[in-house]
Amino acid sequence: MNRKLNIITNLLRRSAVLLLGLAMLASTTLVFAHGGMEHVMGTVVKVANGVLTVKTAKGNVDVALTDKTELTSNNQPAQVADLKPGTRVVVDVMEQGKTKMAHSVKLGAPGNSEHSHEAHK
């Protein structure tokens, strides 16, 4: 009986180690697949001197805009002038030292204080 218990215990340990290894591999793959960028989601506070300030759930985040930053609205090209206060944005950010650089900015509809259920229909 002890021999069967030892065999089962060893199989369970090996399975656990294998699953842990696969989980670590999968999470590493996801980070690389995402390109190492983080998302900044919120609403535009302002754009000044090439810096976009986004109001997020955790506070304001400043993101540098460059001539290579891709701006889109409804999958169409957009302009920096379209980044008006209150506009919802999702920014893909690359960190360069302590500076957050915007790789892309996707513009949504202007935000408001009331949640619209029409958007879900």
N, C-alpha and C positions, 0 to 999 in steps of 0.2 A: 504494500500500500504506500509506503514511504517513497519507493522508486517512482510510482505513478505521479505522486504529488510533486516530486522533484522535477520530473519531466514537464508537467503542466506549468509549474512555476517558472522554469527556464524558458518555455515557449512564450509565456506572458511577458517576461522581461524583455526577450528579444523583440517581440511585437511592439512593446512600448518604445524601445529604443529606435526601432525602424520608423514608427509613426512620428516620433519626435524629430528625427532626422528629415523626414519628408516634409513636415510642417515648417521646419527652418528653411529648407530649400525653397518651398513654395513662397514663403514670405520674402525671401531674398529676391526671387524672381519678380515678384510684384513691385518691389522698390525699383529695380532696374527697368522694368517695363514702363513705369511711370516716369522714367527719365530723371529721377531724383528731385523732381519739383514738388513744391507744396502748393495747395490752393489757398487763396485768400478770398473769402466770400463775404459780401456785405453791400453797403451802399456808398456811393461817392460822396465824400465830404467836400473835397476841392481838388483842383489841379493847379499847381503853381510851380514855376521854375523846373519843369520836367519831372515833378514828383506828384504821384497820385496818392491821395489820402483816402483810405477806405475805412468806414465805420463797420467793425465786426462785432460779434457777440462778446468778444474779449477786450474790445477797445479799438482805438484807431491804429491803423497800420499804414506806414508810408512805404510806397513802392516806386522805384525810379522807372521812368519811361525812357526808352531809347528810340532811335530811328528804326531799329529792327523789331520793336514791339508790334505784334500783330493785333489789331483791334477789329472785332467783328460784332455785328448786331444782326440777329436772325440769319446767321451764316453769310452775311454780306459784309464787305469791307466798311469800316467805320473810321471816323476821324477823332482826334483828341478833343475837338470842339464838341463832340457828342457826349463826352464825359461830364454831364451836368450834375450838380448836387441832387442827391436822392435817387439817382439811377442805380439799379442793382447791377453788380458786376461779379464775375468770377475771374480771378487773376491767377495764372500759372506763374509762380515765382521761382527764380533761381537765386541762390545766395552767392554773392561774391564778396567775401570778407564779411563785414557787418552790414553791407548794403543789400537790400532786396531789389532785384532787377526783374521787371515784368517781361516775361517771354511772350505771353498773350493775355489779352483782356477781352472777355466776352460780356457784352452789354445786354441787360434785360430791360424790363419795363421800369419806369420810375416807381420807387417804393412809396407806400403810404402807411399810415398808422393802423388802418383797418385791413384785415385779411380778406381778400376777395375770393369767394368760392367759385366765381365765374371762370377763373383760370383753370379749375379742375374739371371742367365740363368738356 
